[in-house]
Amino acid sequence: MEVILRQDVDELGMEGDIVNVARGYARNYLIPKGIALEANQQSIRTFEAQRKKIEVRKLRAKEDAEKVEERLRGMVITFSYKAGEEGKLYGSVTSMDIASHLEKQGIIVDRRKIQLEKPIKTLGEFEVPIRVYRGITPSVKVVVAREEG
C-alpha cells in the first residue's frame, strides 16, 4: 500500500515521500497516528502544493543539525559515580543522563537519538554516537570517573 509520510520515519523515509508499506502497518499504525496519509490523487495533489514548505523545513532542519554537530564534535562529558572495587558503578549512566547534561550546555537533543545500546555501568571512557539528522551522527566522549569521598 502506498502512503505519503507526514513526518520523518527512521528506516522508512522523509516527510513528503511516497513509500510502499504493508497494508496492516499503514492501516493500524501509520494512518491512525497521523504519521502518514493514504496515497490517492487528492492527497498527492495536496502534498505537491505543500512541497515547497516541506523542502524549506528540511533545509532548515539540516542546517540546524549541522550547527549541533559542530558543537558536539570533540565534546567530552564527565560523570562522577560511586563505584565498587572492580570499577562497577552503583547505578548507571543512561541516555537520559547524557541528554540532560547536554541540555545544561544549551544543546537540545532527544534522548532517543542518543545511540547508547545499553546503560554504562563501569568506569572508563566511551564513544557515544548521537544521530541529530539523517546522515549526521557525531560522537561525544563520555567519561565515567570514580566519585571522590
N, C-alpha and C positions, 0 to 999 in steps of 0.2 A: 504494500500500500504506500502510495506517495503522500508525504506530508511536507508542509512548509514550516521550518523551525522559526519560532518567535523569539528564541534566545539561544545562546551558545550551549551546546551539549557536548561534553567530553566524548571523544571517540566516535561522534556521530556527525557533527558539522557545526557551522557557524549560523548566526541569525540570518534569516532570509534564504538559506539554502533549501533546495528541494531535494529530499532524500527518500529512499525507498526503505521501509521498515516492515517488520512483521505486523500483520493486521491487529493481533492481540495487544502488542506493545503500543501501537498507536491508539487504539480504542480504550484500553484500560489504564494507560499511564500518561502518554504524551498529551493527548487531547483534553482529558479531564483536568489535568494540572495546568493547562494553558500554555504548555511548552511548545505546542505545535498546532497547526490547523490542517484539516484535510485539504489536499491539493486539488481543487476544482477550478474551473475557469474564473469564477468570481474572485476567489481568494488569491489566485495568481495575479489577476489584474490589480487587486488592492495592494498586494506587496510590490508590484512593479512601480506603482505610484509612490511608494514609500522607500524605494531602493536608495535614492539619493541620501535621505536622512540616515538610513542604516549604514551606508558607506562612510558618511561623515562621523557617525558614532564609533564605528570600528576603527577609523583612523585616529580619532582622539584617544580611544582606549589603548591603542598600540603605543601612541606617543607617551601616555601616562605610564604604561608598563615599562617602557624603555627608561624613563626617569627613575622609576622604582628600582629597576635593575642596576642602574649606576650607583644608587645609594646602598644597595645590598651587596654588591660585588666587593669582596675583601672584608666584609664586616665580621667582627668577632663578638659573639655573645657569651658572657660568662655567668655561670650559675654556681652557687656555693651550697652544698648539701652535706648533711651528716652522712658518714659512710662507715661501714664496718672494716674489719682488718683486711679483707681481701679486695677492697675497693668497691663493694656493692653498696648502693645507696639505700638509705632509709627513706624510700619514696622514689619518685621518678621525674624525669623531665619529659613533658608531653608537648604536642604541637600547640596546645592552648597556652602553655607557659611561654613558648617561643613567640607566639602571636602577641601576647600581652606585653612582652619585653619590647618587641618591635613597635607596638603602638605607643609605648612610652617614649620611643625615639622619634615618633611622628610618622611612622610608616605603617599604613593600614593594610594588613594582609589577612585574607580569610584563612582561618586555621585549617580548613580542608584543602587549601592549596599548598600547605607545608607537607612535603612528601617524606614524612617520618614513618617508616614501616611499623615500628613498634616503639613504645616509650624507652628512653635512655635510662638504664638502671645501673650503670657503672661509671666510675670516674674515667676521665680521658677527654680526647678531642674527637669531634665528629663533624663530617661534612654533611649538611642537610640541604637538599635542593628545595627551592620554593618556585612553583610554577605561577608566574604572575600573568602570563598571557600565552596563548598557543605559540610554541616555539621559543619562548623566552623563559628560561629556567636558571636563574643564578643560584649559586650555593653560598650559604653562610657557614662559618665555622662556629660550632657550639662547643665551648669548653666547660666541662663539669669538674669543679675543684672541690677538695675537702674543706668543709666549714671549719674555721679555726675556733677553738674554745672548747 
